[in-house]
Amino acid sequence: MKRIAALMALMILANCGVDGEPLTPQSNATVSVGTNGVSVGGSTSIRKGNVTLGVGF
């Protein structure tokens, strides 16, 4: 979990590029309850033109 948080922080820092305003990351979080218990997931992505960089867990 610490690695994911560090990677997300690095993505936010890298987002502050020199070619203009920073890009806004898009985040998604899910919580599911089923017969097997509770599962939690999430993802963050940044899109610039035709390129999308995403991280999920």
N, C-alpha and C positions, 0 to 999 in steps of 0.2 A: 504494500500500500504506500510505503514511503517513496518507493521508486516512481510510482505513478504520480504522486504529488510533485516530486522533483521534476519529472518530465513535463508536467503541465506548467510548472513555474518557468521552466526553460523555454517552453513554447511561447508563453506570454512575453518573456523578455526578448525572444527572437522576433516577436511580432512588432516590436518597436523599431521598424526598419528606418533606413535613411532616405528612402524614396517617397516619403509622404506620411500621411497619418497611419497609425496602427490599424490593423485589421481587427474586427470584432469576432472573437471565437463564438461558435455556436455550441451550446451544451444540451445534453439530454440525460435525464435520469429516470430510471424505472424501478418500481417495487412490485413484485408479483407474489401473491399468496396462493399456494396450491396444496395438493395432498402431500407433497414432499416437503412442505415447509415454506419459508419465506426466502426469496432470492432478490438480490439487489444488483443493479447494473447501471452503467452510465457511460457516456462518451462525450468527447470534445473534438470539434473539427474546425479547421480554418480553411477558407477557400479563397483563392486568388486566380482569377481567370479560369483556365481549364484544369488547374491543379488543386487538389484537395488533400490536406494532411489531417488524419484523424487518429485518435487514440481512444480505446474503449476498454472497459473491464466488466 
